[in-house]
């Protein structure tokens, strides 16, 4: 085989690998967008209505995120659904980055990929300043709901992604384009995904990289760092809830 033949073969292999990666990205993006709309747009709306019902004084108040509490309007619902769509697509980036670290039986994979991120996001959302958590009572219920919404999103994303990635047929072209379209508007994240894919591909194809990937300690280091982040988030969340009560 000549050098030109080898170059052509490598080019074909790269194209095939990129096509397979694009198919995976499109599938997970589609289910991620759906999960975001359901979790944030629907469950988030229910959570806000429940808190507004328990706190009549909050009805009509604009939350820290720009949503009017206790008012079920078409514009507000569309705004919340759009936020869920955006949140759902961005969450796909983190899901794809972390899914290779999942271990254990199916139930543990589902729990770890859902509860861990939900606690981190909940710790970010729950804060001691602003309107939301100084006005809404009981504080513990508000905190649980704002952890529960991202938990529902992550759980739904994982369950749907597992099913979508089991399909043995290529994604139809219209759905492939639709699933890849959001990443045009998320170019920095798209470039990070592409860089990570190419780096992992190069490692797998090289002997030193293959030896490195065969070792277990890098994965456990990353899992330990993520576990530490979850613990720190739990401590911060508990501290904020305690300060608000």
Buried (B, 14 or more C-beta within 10 A) or exposed (E): EEEEEEEEEEEEEEEEBBEEBBBBBBBBBBBBBBBBBBBBBBBBBEBBBBBBEEBEEBEEBEBEBEBBBBBEEEEBBEBBBBBBBBBBBBBBBBBBEBBEBBEEEEEEBBBBBBBBBBBBBBBEBBBEEEBBBEBBBBBEBBBBBBBBBBBBBBBBBBBBBBEBEEEEEEBEEEBBEBBBEBBEEBEEBBEEBBEEBBEBBEBEEEEEBEEEBEEEEEEEEEBEEBEEBBEEBBEBBEEBBEEBE
